[in-house]
């Protein structure tokens, strides 16, 4: 199948006339300019993008990744319909035996390639920065516990607060196991963050959220992550970050930005009452917040984003150039977690594509050469 577009994202991050030949689920050939023959599909408006890669997502479609394989498939198909062709399953903090059980449930989906892996967000987080994590289950990191979890063969990323006792050893263990160690939900200062980066951390989990902000005398974790060239997760929903801050990060570190959804169950559904890791969450006007027994609303509890909505917010509200925002939803997260066969429209890669219209709304999604929906109103119910 030959697909052409007036504007497609090239592997080096430019928007140009682009064509792709798809064969056996992969991009067999690609080029800029005029296609070598009549295209089976010509995308004349909007943008042809690689499939989106979401490295931080807890749920969607009313389900979340703590609910076993069936829940995971609901989350996956909800986000796939919005262009996310690759995702990590993020698990909120829980006791070790619960995490082991949850990982066991998700492992078959990792083995089949439906999920790119599991992201453990905790339980090794700072009690004072717990956000929507149950403070009761937070613990200090221990290498033995980490190795038992990593030994399940499904974990691709772990978020850790580096100032906790035992954290640096655990960061080394995570990174030696080939997973991404990310600094997050932390009270770390500048030096402690530098120590984490020296121990093998390569990313910051939802930059600015659940960590100290920038202060001219107390720089905190953010400048340490920036100067080390760490990957910078950003929740671009207008709730977690002001558009001006989002734009600032894209301007400062355009090669290291990673858009994430950090979505919870309400993504793709809407307002209402939900749970996240056993805690009550109320979603009103698309904003998810913890809810106490007295009904009072508390900390932000994940987002209701899809990655495509994060992309639109970045471009349309924060003024990020389209190509830069696309890179942050595709190539950067793929590189962050070490995926070499997706995230860019390069020959040899899996044929994961998104057709976007002029407003960057998703019109069509292809995963591994199969249309999930082709932009002509046809969908494959098997996916
Ligand atoms: Zn978080």
Boltz pocket constraint, residues with backbone or C-beta under 6 A from the ligand:
constraints:
  - pocket:
      binder: B
      contacts: [[A, 121], [A, 131], [A, 185], [A, 206], [A, 210]]
      max_distance: 6.0
